[in-house]
Amino acid sequence: MKDILDRLETRRQEARLGGGKARIEAQHKRGKLTARERIELLLDKGSFEELDMFVEHRSNDFGMEKTKVPGDGVVTGWGTVNGRAVYLFSKDFTVFGGSLSETHAQKIMKVQDMAMRARAPIIGLFDAGGARIQEGVAALGGYGEVFKRNVIASGVIPQISVIMGPCAGGDVYSPAMTDFIFMVRDTSYMFVTGPDVVKTVTNEVVTAEELGGASIHTTKSGVADGAFENDVECILQMRRLIDFLPANNESGVPDWPTQDPHDRIDESLDTLIPDNPNKPYDIKELIAKVVDEGDFFEIAPTHAKNIVTGFGRIAGRTVGFVANQPMVLAGVLDSDASRKAARFVRFCDAFNIPIVTFVDVPGFLPGTAQEYNGLIKHGAKLLFAYSQATVPLVTVITRKAFGGAYDVMASKHVGGDLNYAWPTAQIAVMGAKGAVEIIFRADIGDKDKIAARTKEYEDRFLSPFVAAERGYIDDVIMPHSTRRRLARALAMLKNKHVEMPARKHDNLPV
Ligand code: HXC
């Protein structure tokens, strides 16, 4: 009997070694943890239950029958994060570069199916070179099955992808279909094909970092939602993110205890808006001051910085925040900002996370660069996302709400449940200068007349009261009481229920 037990332990030890000691050392030398070390950090201590540790590939081509490694390059299973169940798979770069074989795919599909049945989030830790080249179509078929499951799970359970090494092919396409992608700086890359293939096909010489490093995907492309300094920081931040997320689309948001009074007054907010309407201020200061204990998890902090998106809590319950950022491009809406915010709004709506919108927006960004890039379609995505949302929508206009951007940013007209304005709000078709130059074009040469017209326009429109007189703004509130008003609004809207007409699905302007 002892022999049998020992044999199990020996086989387990073998599997735990993955691609062997030398490759583990190489992994560490690159500043990366192994697949199993990452899981240990991500899950509550001792909570990991591994599945399919002894699965091997079945390929006999290219001498593969001689190189079978138990587990076949991916560690799968389930465990808990702060007591809440999650499923996961962690790619092992030490085994065939983490590449996906037919059986490796079946392991991932098994946890995808289990996560769906249990309605629990699934997290993929990626460090892998895509489909296993030696297996050909068997590997491609495996990826197809994983992709299909990604899509079926979308909007049902949260799916998080963490890129922790060089990733290509299916190991970037599967993440692209999940809700969030995070990267590790300097050790992780995402590209459809790597620098060598790029050189062969296009003659372009490019480094891995230039092609698909965190510096590119968290700024230029917006493919990734954030990047962290190293594996440890990245995984600890993933634990923090999971605490904000609902288990599934029907569970409702988690409810964490908080010491922060929901009616906490913050006098400093009364002076947040500068006297000069063209002077910027940091909208993140407002977010930090209204959320519980100042705890805000920002999504895509370095891409389209003119809009801020992320999760906080009010009265212990998760809220999605969308806020124009006056510090960057005066908070204007451009294509990237519209796409970024639209995707975030849709995530919140899919998972029943209420949305608080802070508005200070001078309009959409004019110009050929934006128009050629499809601003009309991209801006429409955000308008569509808000108009479609059935979760509680609470909006606070802090300063400018000009033009179409006023309508788009969760206005009453597109479904805002409670629309508040600070006394500093200016709600109009455009700013005074632009407005006067158009409607009083004949007076442009007359400085005094223009000044008088500008003053008249400012007095009439650049306040919250014209909108409040029409009921487009439900109340003009004191900045210092914003947290209290939000907390009360969200409590009142907790059981909001809106039915959209039956249809197969909408036709979002993608
Ligand atoms: C089999 C692979 C592999 C793969 C890497 N390896 N990728 N084995 N299939 N796809 C193996 C290498 O042979 C090597 O084995 C070990 O993993 C480490 O790889 P290196 O190249 O030494 O590492 P590095 O220099 O860090 O480069 C990593 C890499 C590169 C950027 C991922 O290996 C690479 O470009 N791989 C191919 C990527 C690719 O084109 N994949 C197919 C995509 S198609 P040894 O034994 O030498 O250490 C796809 C289809 C999905 O995924 C459909 C999408 C829609």
Residues whose N, C-alpha, C, O or C-beta is under 5 A from the ligand:
A	BS01	HXC	F96 G97 S99 A128 G129 G130 A131 R132 I133 Y143 P166 A168 G169 G170 D171 Y173 V192 G194
